[in-house]
Amino acid sequence: MAEPIIERIVEEIAARIDEITAAAGFHYDLEAVRPTRHEIVSVAEGAYVAPKDGTTMVIQDDPELAEGEELAGSPAKLEWILPVHLMIFAIESDDSRIPIDRRLNRMRSDVEKKLREDPTRGGLAVDTRIRSPYEFPQSAQQTGVVCVVNIHFRTSEDDPYAQG
């Protein structure tokens, strides 16, 4: 069976993140990761596990129905807003002379530029809207920024596997 529209959108976003490479004209190489659980701590080891530089965790938030969400039709269409948080890790060497804010600005801007190349997510969505980024808590082991995008998409009221 095919995946629901929402899953296909998240898969498409992860595929676009993987296209952010220095060879493609971006500042850094990023690698999308969809965690099997939403945590950054290894439960088995009981310790922090630092990801490698450029790791971008793709984490979807709970979708919400858009205001005036039901659109005419038989069956009706539902318009959804899916927040997706892209948690980009910047693991800098101790010898680096590049200000960390510059790295985070470049990484964030690379992601935003790439995702706006096709705001319809390959025809699966109505639009991709950039929201305010935020830095996640800093520590000696981790530094990074979270890009937030809201994906507006539609499904059939009767079938979340079908576009509306």
VOGU-3710 file (C-alpha; in Angstrom, 3 decimals, decimal comma):
1> maepiieriv> 0,000/0,000/0,000  1,203/3,544/-0,739  2,173/5,877/2,069  -0,253/8,600/3,216  0,244/12,087/1,756  1,733/13,403/5,006  4,441/10,701/5,013  5,248/11,263/1,357  5,764/14,971/2,098  8,184/14,264/4,954
11> eeiaaridei> 10,085/11,777/2,768  10,333/14,431/0,034  11,745/16,976/2,499  14,390/14,491/3,689  15,369/13,809/0,071  15,812/17,550/-0,588  17,998/17,946/2,528  20,289/15,221/1,166  20,764/17,360/-1,970  22,358/20,161/0,065
21> taaagfhydl> 26,046/19,633/-0,674  29,079/21,791/-1,316  29,355/20,121/-4,735  25,854/21,417/-5,553  26,843/24,992/-4,649  25,845/25,135/-0,996  28,145/25,968/1,915  28,044/22,585/3,658  27,050/18,973/3,167  23,888/18,122/5,090
31> eavrptrhei> 22,474/14,667/5,691  18,834/14,066/6,584  18,073/11,654/9,393  14,632/10,586/10,485  15,132/9,340/14,022  13,431/6,177/15,186  12,680/7,979/18,431  12,628/11,658/19,282  15,663/11,954/21,479  19,356/12,613/21,157
41> vsvaegayva> 20,495/10,482/24,066  21,476/6,868/23,723  19,333/5,017/26,213  21,496/1,911/25,927  24,709/3,804/26,689  23,114/6,269/29,084  25,191/9,033/27,547  25,023/11,770/24,983  25,710/10,639/21,446  26,960/13,526/19,320
51> pkdgttmviq> 25,888/13,317/15,685  28,336/14,254/12,987  28,542/17,747/11,529  25,730/18,483/9,090  23,349/15,880/10,460  19,843/17,254/9,997  17,117/15,578/11,994  13,765/15,804/10,209  11,075/15,917/12,876  7,434/16,476/12,075
61> ddpelaegee> 5,125/18,067/14,590  1,398/17,437/14,922  -0,551/18,555/11,848  -3,395/21,008/12,346  -6,434/21,683/10,237  -6,168/25,073/8,532  -8,737/27,729/9,340  -11,798/27,115/7,201  -10,273/23,716/6,593  -13,102/22,006/4,737
71> lagspaklew> -13,160/22,776/1,036  -16,047/22,074/-1,298  -16,255/18,818/-3,143  -17,631/15,348/-2,846  -15,928/14,077/-0,850  -14,815/17,305/0,777  -11,133/18,210/0,966  -9,296/19,009/4,166  -6,441/21,505/4,248  -3,707/20,705/6,743
81> ilpvhlmifa> -0,710/22,584/8,104  2,222/20,331/8,943  5,038/21,911/10,974  8,392/20,285/10,224  11,432/21,034/12,385  14,831/20,547/10,732  17,405/20,266/13,514  20,823/20,986/11,972  23,923/20,050/13,992  27,085/22,117/13,594
91> iesddsripi> 30,016/20,269/15,146  32,982/22,582/14,738  36,611/21,689/15,326  38,510/23,462/18,097  40,828/24,942/15,439  38,055/26,641/13,460  38,204/30,405/12,940  34,680/30,627/11,477  32,228/32,239/13,911  29,587/29,697/14,894
101> drrlnrmrsd> 26,813/32,185/14,154  28,083/32,447/10,569  27,989/28,668/10,191  24,459/28,475/11,611  23,299/31,334/9,365  24,724/29,588/6,310  23,266/26,198/7,195  19,837/27,653/7,901  19,883/29,715/4,725  20,965/26,708/2,632
111> vekklredpt> 17,990/24,719/3,953  15,524/27,543/3,386  16,807/28,132/-0,155  16,599/24,442/-1,052  13,080/23,984/0,323  11,803/27,042/-1,545  13,027/25,648/-4,886  9,798/23,638/-5,021  7,304/24,856/-2,407  4,750/22,282/-3,617
121> rgglavdtri> 6,945/19,366/-2,466  6,763/17,710/-5,869  3,059/18,480/-6,257  2,074/16,954/-2,894  1,546/20,305/-1,131  -0,084/23,647/-1,729  2,831/25,628/-0,248  5,918/25,507/1,974  6,195/28,470/4,338  9,368/29,348/6,202
131> rspyefpqsa> 8,918/30,143/9,902  11,284/31,646/12,457  14,344/29,496/13,149  15,701/29,001/16,633  18,925/27,743/18,128  18,667/24,671/20,285  20,352/24,561/23,698  24,105/24,846/23,320  26,645/22,640/25,038  30,231/21,576/24,555
141> qqtgvvcvvn> 28,967/18,594/22,543  26,277/20,226/20,421  25,540/23,424/18,593  22,879/23,916/16,014  19,871/25,636/14,628  16,345/24,466/13,964  14,656/25,530/10,747  10,893/25,429/10,898  8,675/25,100/7,852  4,917/24,797/7,659
151> ihfrtseddp> 3,715/22,604/4,829  0,183/23,323/3,636  -1,382/20,306/1,958  -4,793/18,850/1,205  -6,261/15,414/1,474  -9,605/13,918/0,714  -11,827/14,022/3,795  -12,439/10,316/3,304  -8,897/9,202/2,465  -5,625/10,599/3,884
161> yaqg> -3,791/8,623/1,202  -5,426/10,697/-1,559  -4,721/14,313/-2,400  -7,592/16,707/-2,077
//
